[in-house]
């Protein structure tokens, strides 16, 4: 599979984290995180682990993501 991480981000993530991952409306910026950070956080959210005040929102967003999609987002966003 070839995941289009940019389209996936635009569809699922940008409304809260911003078009360039700068963070909007009190939601955290993703700039500066490593791919490993992003991957572990998304998997934790998907698996129902508590990761701060936005956990419920992120769990809903992450629950439909595949491992492949998570890895693609991590490499797309990570630095």
RACORPE-V504821 format. One record per backbone hydrogen bond with DSSP energy under -0.5 kcal/mol. CO is the residue of the C=O (numbers start at 0). NH is the residue of the N-H. E is the energy in kcal/mol with one decimal. If there is no record, write none. Layout:
# RACORPE-V504821
{{CO & NH & E} {CO & NH & E}}
This chain:
# RACORPE-V504821
{{0 & 2 & -0.6} {2 & 4 & -1.4} {3 & 7 & -2.4} {4 & 8 & -2.9} {5 & 9 & -2.3} {6 & 10 & -2.3} {7 & 11 & -2.7} {8 & 12 & -2.5} {8 & 13 & -2.4} {12 & 15 & -1.2} {12 & 16 & -2.6} {13 & 17 & -2.1} {15 & 23 & -1.7} {16 & 22 & -3.2} {17 & 20 & -1.7} {20 & 29 & -2.4} {20 & 30 & -1.4} {23 & 26 & -2.2} {29 & 32 & -1.7} {32 & 78 & -2.1} {33 & 37 & -2.2} {34 & 38 & -2.7} {35 & 39 & -2.5} {36 & 40 & -2.4} {37 & 41 & -2.6} {38 & 42 & -2.2} {39 & 43 & -2.3} {40 & 44 & -2.8} {41 & 45 & -2.5} {42 & 46 & -2.1} {43 & 48 & -2.6} {44 & 47 & -1.4} {51 & 50 & -0.5} {51 & 54 & -1.7} {53 & 57 & -2.7} {54 & 58 & -3.0} {55 & 59 & -1.6} {56 & 60 & -1.7} {57 & 61 & -3.0} {58 & 62 & -1.7} {60 & 63 & -0.5} {61 & 64 & -1.9} {65 & 69 & -2.6} {66 & 70 & -2.6} {67 & 71 & -2.0} {68 & 72 & -2.7} {69 & 73 & -2.5} {70 & 74 & -2.2} {71 & 75 & -2.2} {72 & 76 & -2.8} {73 & 77 & -2.6}}
